[in-house]
């Protein structure tokens, strides 16, 4: 029991340190570890709370990555070279590369177009319509009009 309490104490200290220094990746990882810890202790309400925190931190990290990518777009906004712009707009590896999500979409909605699947993946990764329009070079209205075929 001493080892369990020591591990819990360590995780709490690590989370406090991460909060003070605003280290989102560490907060995300500690939240996951705390959730697993409470899950093993069969304290499911507390585990659920920590899993929610884990998800919130993960989404915040993805949003910050998207924001950093958008800053790169604005830095080359004045550039006349389309090559420079397209290099900046390259889709990061974590966005749109989830084959499991894509397969579930295709199973549930077999008539989706490739563009609709791409937009669904970007939405799943927390991107706004404006961010998507810049990334895939289409109008915001075009993104908002995408809907699954009936």
C-alpha positions in Angstrom: 0.0 0.0 0.0 3.0 2.3 0.6 4.1 2.0 -3.0 0.6 2.9 -4.2 0.4 6.0 -2.0 4.0 7.0 -3.1 3.0 6.7 -6.8 -0.2 8.7 -6.2 1.8 11.4 -4.3 4.4 11.5 -7.1 1.7 12.0 -9.7 0.0 14.8 -7.7 3.4 16.6 -7.3 4.1 16.2 -11.1 0.7 17.6 -12.0 1.2 20.6 -9.7 4.6 21.2 -11.2 3.1 20.9 -14.7 0.3 23.4 -13.8 2.7 25.9 -12.4 4.9 25.8 -15.5 1.9 25.3 -17.9 3.4 22.1 -19.4 0.4 20.8 -21.3 2.0 17.5 -22.4 3.0 16.7 -18.8 -0.5 17.6 -17.6 -2.0 15.3 -20.3 0.2 12.4 -19.4 -0.2 12.8 -15.6 -4.0 13.0 -16.1 -3.9 9.7 -18.0 -1.8 8.1 -15.4 -4.1 9.3 -12.6 -7.1 8.0 -14.5 -5.5 4.6 -14.9 -4.5 4.6 -11.2 -8.0 5.3 -10.1 -9.4 2.8 -12.6 -7.3 0.1 -11.0 -8.5 1.2 -7.6 -12.1 0.9 -9.0 -12.8 4.6 -8.2 -14.5 5.0 -11.5 -15.9 8.5 -10.9 -12.5 9.9 -10.1 -11.0 8.0 -13.1 -13.6 9.5 -15.4 -12.8 13.0 -14.1 -9.1 12.4 -14.9 -9.9 10.9 -18.3 -11.9 14.0 -19.1 -8.9 16.2 -18.1 -6.7 14.0 -20.3 -9.0 14.6 -23.2 -9.2 18.4 -22.5 -5.4 18.7 -22.4 -4.9 16.6 -25.5 -7.4 18.9 -27.4 -5.7 22.0 -26.1 -2.3 20.7 -27.3 -3.8 20.0 -30.8 -5.4 23.4 -30.9 -2.0 25.0 -30.0 -0.3 23.0 -32.8 -3.0 24.3 -35.2 -2.5 27.8 -34.0 1.3 27.5 -34.5 0.6 26.2 -38.0 -1.7 29.2 -38.7 1.0 31.6 -37.5 3.2 30.1 -40.2 0.5 30.8 -42.8 0.3 34.4 -41.8 4.1 34.8 -41.9 4.1 34.0 -45.6 0.9 35.8 -46.4 2.8 38.6 -48.2 4.8 36.1 -50.2 4.1 35.9 -53.9 5.5 32.5 -54.2 2.8 29.8 -54.1 5.5 27.3 -53.3 6.3 29.0 -50.0 2.7 29.1 -49.1 2.1 25.4 -49.9 5.2 24.4 -47.9 3.8 26.2 -44.9 0.3 24.7 -45.3 1.4 21.1 -45.4 -0.8 19.0 -43.2 0.9 17.9 -40.0 1.3 14.1 -39.6 -1.3 13.9 -36.8 -4.1 15.6 -38.7 -6.1 13.5 -41.1 -4.0 10.3 -40.8 -6.3 8.3 -38.6 -7.1 5.2 -40.7 -9.4 3.8 -38.0 -11.5 6.9 -37.9 -11.6 7.1 -41.7 -12.7 3.4 -41.9 -15.5 3.9 -39.4 -16.7 6.9 -41.4 -16.7 4.9 -44.6 -18.5 2.0 -43.0 -21.2 4.3 -41.5 -21.4 6.7 -44.4 -20.2 4.9 -47.6 -21.3 7.7 -49.9 -19.0 10.4 -48.4 -16.8 12.2 -50.9 -13.0 12.4 -50.3 -13.4 16.1 -49.5 -16.1 15.3 -46.9 -13.9 12.7 -45.2 -11.0 15.2 -45.2 -13.2 17.8 -43.5 -14.5 15.3 -41.0 -10.9 14.4 -40.0 -10.0 18.0 -39.6 -13.1 18.7 -37.5 -12.2 15.7 -35.4 -8.8 17.3 -34.8 -10.4 20.5 -33.5 -9.9 22.8 -36.4 -12.3 25.7 -37.1 -13.8 26.3 -40.6 -11.5 29.2 -41.1 -8.4 27.2 -40.3 -9.6 24.4 -42.6 -10.3 26.8 -45.4 -6.7 28.1 -45.3 -5.3 24.6 -44.9 -7.1 23.0 -47.8 -7.5 26.2 -49.9 -11.3 26.4 -50.2 -13.8 29.0 -49.1 -15.2 28.8 -45.5 -18.8 28.6 -47.0 -17.8 25.6 -49.0 -16.6 23.9 -45.8 -19.8 24.8 -44.0 -22.0 23.5 -46.9 -20.4 20.0 -46.8 -22.9 17.5 -45.6 -23.2 13.8 -45.9 -25.2 12.6 -48.9 -28.7 11.5 -48.1 
